[in-house]
């Protein structure tokens, strides 16, 4: 994913919207509605934990620190390469979570999963 930061901002906004919508539901006599509300809130919490795990990537902090400190270009390039490895392995989590919001007007086409990608059980050519 080229712009993980933008995708993360988008995803966090959608999670806030989902949480707000679930909390706005006034459970009445329907236990099904109460269970659905609880499930949506639990789903949002679980997705936030996954987002936090992706953000816990130390490489992201290294990149931000290198940028803020104005390190020389060659040192910044090294930090970018080292930091990109954990980001590469973590960003598919965000890609998968984004698929739930493909119908949102702010969803970017580059975030779509490639349908012809082999699954973990299939061999790559």
Long-range contacts (C-beta under 8 A, 24 or more apart in sequence): 1-91, 1-94, 1-95, 1-110, 1-111, 2-110, 3-110, 4-54, 4-87, 4-91, 4-94, 6-108, 7-94, 7-95, 7-98, 7-108, 7-111, 8-51, 8-54, 8-55, 8-94, 10-98, 10-101, 10-104, 10-106, 10-107, 10-108, 10-111, 11-47, 11-51, 11-94, 11-97, 11-98, 11-101, 12-51, 14-100, 14-101, 14-104, 15-44, 15-47, 15-48, 15-51, 18-43, 18-44, 19-44, 47-97, 50-93, 50-97, 51-94, 51-97, 53-90, 53-93, 54-90, 54-91, 54-93, 54-94, 57-83, 57-86, 57-87, 57-90, 58-83, 58-86, 59-83, 59-84, 59-85, 59-86, 59-87, 60-87
